[in-house]
Amino acid sequence: MDLSKVQIETERLQLVPKTMNFAKQIFLEYRDPVIQYMNYGPQESLEVLTERLKNSETEMKEGMLLFMVVLLKETGEFLGCMALEDIKEENPEMGGWLKKSAHGHGYGREAAAALKKWADKHLKYTHILWPCAVANTPSCKLAESLGGKVHREYEKTTTRGTTWPFLDYWIPKNNEK
């Protein structure tokens, strides 16, 4: 299924497919401290990011990935990104990030809940995997707000070389339509 046309709206937010149109905003905002717990660090250049965006567009068209940009519906302001990865697997993985100025407004919870609601309606799975660093309390609380329970505790070394205590939350599918 081609996921490059999926759009999701909530009361305050609009989730649209990540495209080249957002490359500069992603490049400028995907930085520490916002991403300190993320597996991947900031891109070395806008060109490298553009290449990754091209690859993710292909994966979205092939139905393997749903990578969304989170926008404030009222103004169109870029807030961050949310993704469902490994969609063709039995249990996809969800994660995301918001720029620093978007923290503390409930946007992350609203965007994640909307993405999960979409997954509940369109995907076959038993749970969504939500991995997060123990120190990333807002991310842990977000997973719990979606019904997530800790399934595994472990240490993870990111591609950036930083090791963190991590939790894998399993967020169950809601079969209500």
Backbone hydrogen bonds in HBPLUS format (Angstrom, degrees):
<---DONOR---> <-ACCEPTOR-->    atom                        ^
c    i                          cat <-CA-CA->   ^        H-A-AA   ^      H-
h    n   atom  resd res      DA  || num        DHA   H-A  angle D-A-AA Bond
n    s   type  num  typ     dist DA aas  dist angle  dist       angle   num
A0003-LEU N   A0060-MET O   2.85 MM  57  5.02 166.4  1.87 144.4 141.4     1
A0006-VAL N   A0003-LEU O   3.36 MM   3  5.49 167.4  2.38 108.0 111.7     2
A0008-ILE N   A0015-LEU O   2.94 MM   7  4.98 163.4  1.96 144.8 150.2     3
A0015-LEU N   A0008-ILE O   2.70 MM   7  4.98 173.1  1.71 161.3 163.1     4
A0010-THR N   A0013-LEU O   2.90 MM   3  5.07 166.6  1.92 146.5 146.1     5
A0073-LYS N   A0012-ARG O   2.78 MM  61  5.45 158.0  1.83 139.6 143.3     6
A0014-GLN N   A0071-LEU O   2.91 MM  57  5.15 153.1  1.98 146.3 150.4     7
A0071-LEU N   A0014-GLN O   2.85 MM  57  5.15 161.0  1.89 154.1 160.2     8
A0016-VAL N   A0069-VAL O   3.01 MM  53  5.30 156.0  2.07 147.6 152.4     9
A0069-VAL N   A0016-VAL O   2.64 MM  53  5.30 164.6  1.66 165.7 168.3    10
A0018-LYS N   A0067-PHE O   2.83 MM  49  5.71 158.6  1.87 156.2 150.4    11
A0022-PHE N   A0019-THR O   3.08 MM   3  5.91 165.6  2.10 123.0 126.5    12
A0023-ALA N   A0020-MET O   3.06 MM   3  5.12 170.2  2.07 112.8 115.8    13
A0026-ILE N   A0022-PHE O   2.95 MM   4  6.13 166.1  1.97 164.0 168.3    14
A0027-PHE N   A0023-ALA O   2.85 MM   4  5.99 165.0  1.87 154.1 158.9    15
A0028-LEU N   A0024-LYS O   2.96 MM   4  6.15 154.9  2.02 148.3 154.3    16
A0029-GLU N   A0025-GLN O   3.02 MM   4  6.11 150.5  2.11 147.2 154.5    17
A0030-TYR N   A0026-ILE O   2.88 MM   4  5.62 153.8  1.95 156.1 158.9    18
A0031-ARG N   A0029-GLU O   2.83 MM   2  5.53 126.8  2.12 112.0  95.6    19
A0035-ILE N   A0031-ARG O   3.18 MM   4  5.73 147.1  2.30 117.2 125.4    20
A0036-GLN N   A0033-PRO O   3.25 MM   3  5.15 173.4  2.26 110.1 111.1    21
A0038-MET N   A0035-ILE O   2.90 MM   3  5.11 157.7  1.95 114.8 122.3    22
A0159-THR N   A0039-ASN O   3.20 MM 120  5.70 131.0  2.46 129.0 142.1    23
A0049-LEU N   A0045-SER O   3.18 MM   4  6.51 162.8  2.21 148.0 152.4    24
A0050-THR N   A0046-LEU O   2.87 MM   4  6.05 155.2  1.93 145.1 152.3    25
A0051-GLU N   A0047-GLU O   3.08 MM   4  6.37 151.8  2.16 145.8 152.3    26
A0052-ARG N   A0048-VAL O   3.10 MM   4  6.46 156.1  2.16 147.8 154.2    27
A0053-LEU N   A0049-LEU O   2.85 MM   4  6.15 152.1  1.92 152.6 161.2    28
A0054-LYS N   A0050-THR O   3.00 MM   4  6.29 151.0  2.09 145.0 152.2    29
A0055-ASN N   A0051-GLU O   3.11 MM   4  6.45 158.0  2.16 147.2 152.5    30
A0056-SER N   A0052-ARG O   2.93 MM   4  6.25 155.0  1.99 147.7 154.7    31
A0057-GLU N   A0053-LEU O   2.90 MM   4  6.12 148.7  2.00 147.6 156.0    32
A0058-THR N   A0054-LYS O   3.15 MM   4  6.47 153.4  2.22 146.9 153.2    33
A0059-GLU N   A0055-ASN O   3.03 MM   4  6.36 159.8  2.07 148.2 153.7    34
A0060-MET N   A0056-SER O   2.88 MM   4  6.08 145.6  1.99 143.7 153.0    35
A0061-LYS N   A0057-GLU O   3.02 MM   4  6.28 156.1  2.08 145.8 151.8    36
A0062-GLU N   A0058-THR O   2.99 MM   4  6.26 140.7  2.15 144.5 155.9    37
A0064-MET N   A0059-GLU O   2.89 MM   5  5.24 159.1  1.93 164.4 159.9    38
A0063-GLY N   A0060-MET O   3.05 MM   3  5.02 157.4  2.11 101.3 108.3    39
A0087-ILE N   A0064-MET O   3.18 MM  23  5.14 161.4  2.22 134.1 132.6    40
A0066-LEU N   A0084-LEU O   2.90 MM  18  5.08 164.0  1.92 153.1 157.0    41
A0084-LEU N   A0066-LEU O   2.87 MM  18  5.08 151.4  1.96 137.9 147.5    42
A0068-MET N   A0082-MET O   2.73 MM  14  5.24 162.3  1.76 174.8 178.0    43
A0082-MET N   A0068-MET O   2.90 MM  14  5.24 157.3  1.95 144.1 151.0    44
A0070-VAL N   A0080-GLY O   2.82 MM  10  5.24 173.3  1.82 137.0 139.0    45
A0079-LEU N   A0070-VAL O   2.81 MM   9  5.41 161.2  1.84 169.1 163.1    46
A0072-LEU N   A0077-GLU O   2.86 MM   5  5.12 154.9  1.92 142.6 150.7    47
A0076-GLY N   A0072-LEU O   2.62 MM   4  5.06 152.4  1.69 164.5 168.9    48
A0099-LYS N   A0079-LEU O   2.73 MM  20  5.73 166.0  1.75 164.7 167.7    49
A0081-CYS N   A0097-TRP O   2.91 MM  16  5.59 146.8  2.03 154.0 164.8    50
A0097-TRP N   A0081-CYS O   2.89 MM  16  5.59 155.4  1.95 157.6 164.1    51
A0083-ALA N   A0095-GLY O   2.84 MM  12  5.60 157.1  1.90 168.5 168.6    52
A0095-GLY N   A0083-ALA O   3.14 MM  12  5.60 149.6  2.23 147.4 153.6    53
A0085-GLU N   A0093-GLU O   2.71 MM   8  5.11 165.4  1.73 157.2 161.0    54
A0093-GLU N   A0085-GLU O   3.02 MM   8  5.11 157.8  2.07 132.1 139.1    55
A0089-GLU N   A0086-ASP O   2.97 MM   3  5.40 158.7  2.01 113.9 120.9    56
A0129-LEU N   A0092-PRO O   2.82 MM  37  6.17 165.9  1.84 157.1 159.6    57
A0094-MET N   A0129-LEU O   2.90 MM  35  6.23 160.1  1.94 167.0 170.0    58
A0102-ALA N   A0099-LYS O   2.90 MM   3  5.49 154.1  1.97 119.9 128.5    59
A0103-HIS N   A0100-LYS O   3.08 MM   3  5.50 166.2  2.10 116.0 120.4    60
A0110-GLU N   A0106-GLY O   3.05 MM   4  6.19 158.7  2.10 146.2 152.6    61
A0111-ALA N   A0107-TYR O   2.83 MM   4  5.98 161.5  1.87 152.4 157.1    62
A0112-ALA N   A0108-GLY O   2.90 MM   4  6.02 167.4  1.92 151.4 155.3    63
A0113-ALA N   A0109-ARG O   2.94 MM   4  5.99 159.3  1.98 145.4 151.4    64
A0114-ALA N   A0110-GLU O   3.08 MM   4  6.21 152.2  2.16 140.2 147.6    65
A0115-LEU N   A0111-ALA O   2.95 MM   4  6.21 155.9  2.01 149.6 156.3    66
A0116-LYS N   A0112-ALA O   2.89 MM   4  6.09 157.3  1.94 149.0 155.3    67
A0117-LYS N   A0113-ALA O   2.91 MM   4  6.07 156.1  1.97 143.6 150.4    68
A0118-TRP N   A0114-ALA O   3.01 MM   4  6.25 153.2  2.08 143.4 150.2    69
A0119-ALA N   A0115-LEU O   2.95 MM   4  6.25 158.2  2.00 145.2 151.3    70
A0120-ASP N   A0116-LYS O   2.76 MM   4  6.05 158.8  1.81 156.0 161.6    71
A0121-LYS N   A0117-LYS O   3.21 MM   4  6.40 147.0  2.32 140.9 148.4    72
A0121-LYS N   A0118-TRP O   3.16 MM   3  5.28 124.1  2.49  97.3 110.9    73
A0122-HIS N   A0118-TRP O   2.95 MM   4  6.12 148.6  2.05 151.0 160.4    74
A0123-LEU N   A0119-ALA O   2.82 MM   4  5.12 156.6  1.87 148.0 147.9    75
A0173-LYS N   A0126-THR O   3.14 MM  47  5.56 149.3  2.24 137.4 132.7    76
A0128-ILE N   A0171-ILE O   2.76 MM  43  4.96 154.3  1.83 136.9 144.0    77
A0171-ILE N   A0128-ILE O   2.83 MM  43  4.96 167.5  1.84 147.6 152.0    78
A0130-TRP N   A0169-TYR O   2.89 MM  39  4.96 159.0  1.93 146.2 149.2    79
A0169-TYR N   A0130-TRP O   3.01 MM  39  4.96 169.3  2.03 126.6 129.0    80
A0132-CYS N   A0167-LEU O   2.90 MM  35  5.50 157.8  1.95 157.1 164.4    81
A0167-LEU N   A0132-CYS O   2.83 MM  35  5.50 155.7  1.89 153.4 160.6    82
A0136-ASN N   A0133-ALA O   2.93 MM   3  5.24 152.1  2.01 108.8 117.9    83
A0134-VAL N   A0165-PRO O   2.87 MM  31  5.73 168.9  1.88 144.1 146.8    84
A0139-SER N   A0136-ASN O   3.03 MM   3  5.53 122.6  2.37 112.2 125.8    85
A0140-CYS N   A0136-ASN O   3.10 MM   4  6.46 157.2  2.15 153.1 160.3    86
A0141-LYS N   A0137-THR O   2.90 MM   4  6.13 165.2  1.92 160.7 164.2    87
A0142-LEU N   A0138-PRO O   2.94 MM   4  6.09 148.0  2.04 140.1 149.2    88
A0143-ALA N   A0139-SER O   3.04 MM   4  6.33 163.1  2.07 150.5 153.4    89
A0144-GLU N   A0140-CYS O   3.03 MM   4  6.31 159.6  2.07 149.1 154.9    90
A0145-SER N   A0141-LYS O   2.85 MM   4  6.07 144.9  1.97 144.1 153.9    91
A0145-SER N   A0142-LEU O   3.10 MM   3  5.04 119.0  2.49  92.8 108.1    92
A0146-LEU N   A0143-ALA O   3.14 MM   3  5.31 142.7  2.29 100.4 111.0    93
A0148-GLY N   A0143-ALA O   2.86 MM   5  5.05 147.9  1.96 148.2 141.4    94
A0147-GLY N   A0144-GLU O   2.98 MM   3  5.05 158.7  2.03 109.9 112.6    95
A0149-LYS N   A0170-TRP O   3.07 MM  21  5.48 152.9  2.14 134.3 137.8    96
A0170-TRP N   A0149-LYS O   2.90 MM  21  5.48 160.8  1.94 150.1 152.4    97
A0151-HIS N   A0168-ASP O   2.75 MM  17  5.65 176.6  1.75 169.9 170.7    98
A0168-ASP N   A0152-ARG O   2.87 MM  16  5.15 157.3  1.92 150.6 154.2    99
A0154-TYR N   A0166-PHE O   3.06 MM  12  5.30 161.3  2.09 141.4 144.9   100
A0166-PHE N   A0154-TYR O   2.60 MM  12  5.30 174.3  1.60 175.5 173.3   101
A0156-LYS N   A0164-TRP O   2.87 MM   8  5.47 165.9  1.89 159.2 162.0   102
A0164-TRP N   A0156-LYS O   2.88 MM   8  5.47 156.5  1.94 150.0 153.7   103
A0158-THR N   A0162-THR O   2.84 MM   4  5.45 162.0  1.87 154.8 152.6   104
A0161-GLY N   A0158-THR O   2.84 MM   3  5.25 164.2  1.87 113.7 119.0   105
